[in-house]
Amino acid sequence: MSRRFPRWTVALPVALVLGLAGCGSAAPAGSAAATPAGGAERAKEVTVFAAASLTGAFTALGQHFEAAHPGTSVKFNFGSSATLAQQIAQGAPADVFAAASPATMKTVTDASLASSPTTFVRNKLQIAVPSDNPAKVDELKDLADPKVKVALCAEQVPCGAAAVKALGAAGLKVKPVTLEQDVKATLTKVELGEVDAALVYRTDVIASAGKVQGIAFPEADKAINDYPIAALAKAPAGELAQQFVGLVLSPQGRDVLTKAGFEAP
């Protein structure tokens, strides 16, 4: 919007105008004169919606990104991929979506809000038990014992869909005492000792830093989740979104994700 100045300003003596121009007073914040030539740009933000199981790895990648892009901040929204996909479809402002399954990414691509997502990692389930394993769980079939209190992710979220697939491959029926909305909430039930076991991702067991034990089981190989990532079509920070996706797909990104327990696609 153009700004109107009082008529008397045009009558100022030239010497006074030149004197004002040469003085050391700061220009108004956000004005062109306030930013030196070649200086840092005004702070920018890139918003990343990501599956809860990516919390640790993506937080580390966000720090790398900010270090490589001074003045830029990375804002994360971690949660159930299914919930995040619905939020994006309903118009939530986001730049990048990293999902824990192709099915949840499809919600976004079907709405023409992203195209050509790339699978960047894979993840598999483990049985998580408290460090002292009070129920003496050793294998998947132990979860079918009605005396064992089990937590699972809700079936509509990726970790829950994977659990259903793994249990089906083993021919087991398990009655959980709770169904949680994301994998972090499911793992917390084990960490607090509220359940004897849960099916969570291997990466979440690693991230627990010894708070739980992880037990591998063969049926997990039949329920591996592929993780796709995409810059969103209506990303408010489109260029930064592409750059963040580039970091995730880079050797540096792969190194961070591998250390967190994810597998290459």
MOURVEN-V189897 format. One record per run of one state. SS is the DSSP state (A for helix, B for strand, O for the rest). FROM is the first residue (numbers start at 0). LEN is the number of residues. If there is no record, write none. Layout:
ss from len
SS FROM LEN
SS FROM LEN
//
This chain:
ss from len
O 0 6
A 6 5
O 11 2
A 13 9
O 22 9
A 31 3
O 34 9
B 43 8
A 51 17
O 68 3
B 71 8
O 79 1
A 80 9
O 89 6
B 95 3
O 98 3
A 101 9
O 110 3
B 113 1
O 114 3
B 117 6
O 123 1
B 124 6
O 130 9
A 139 5
O 144 5
B 149 4
O 153 4
A 157 13
O 170 7
B 177 3
O 180 2
A 182 9
O 191 5
B 196 5
A 201 6
O 207 4
B 211 4
O 215 2
A 217 5
O 222 2
B 224 8
O 232 5
A 237 12
O 249 1
A 250 9
O 259 3
B 262 1
O 263 2
//
